[in-house]
Amino acid sequence: MGTENIKIAVLCSGGGTNLQAILNAREAGLIPDGEIVLVICDRRGAYAAERARRYAVPVTFVDREEYSRKEREERILDALSECGAELVVFAGFLTILSEKFTEKYKGRAINVHPALLPSFGGEGMYGLHVHEAVLKRGVKVTGATVHYVTEECDGGPIIAQRAVCVEEGDTPETLQKRVMREAEWVILPEAVETVCKKLKGERIE
């Protein structure tokens, strides 16, 4: 068991660009210690599901319109248990999970956030809302953060951060694209490998 790859489940709500970054990195040999065994989407129309299928990764849907938040969480926990997931990656996943979940996957769940936490984090800070807030505040530098998921929204220990300059004339959309390209898609695969290596080491101990 010690040398087998860490089984990764990725949770997505939308287009799945961060999922794609992980799939690309895995294909390029940059995540030698982990493999994606499941993608979970909380929206039936999420393009992330299509990306997963291209790589023959199974997809489970826990649609917001079909299930309450409590039911979604139960189904997510069941799916993770069935596939034997050891690391859970939140990649643009908008369902907030309870303390029951965060306790069960303590040290084994990570999230990518499109800002330099602790700035521009917390409830309601996701997607374009983050970049709108950054531009409104007038800061010159933003970026992305990968952190462990805890019961505090966006408050878990930081694994990696990367800064990105805010440019003159930026809109929330142009800033979002630059942060994805220059920060999220770089540090998320790196953080996935870092945590996989750590979990593998703990397995052997």
Secondary structure, DSSP 8 states (H G I E B T S, - for coil): -TTS-EEEEEEESS--HHHHHHHHHHHTTS-TTEEEEEEEESSTT-HHHHHHHHTT--EEE--TTTS-HHHHHHHHHHHHHHHT-SEEEESS------HHHHHHTTTSEEEEESS-TTTT-STT--THHHHHHHHHHT-SEEEEEEEE--SSTT-S-EEEEEEEE--TT--HHHHHHHHIIIIIHHHHHHHHHHHHHHHHHHHH-
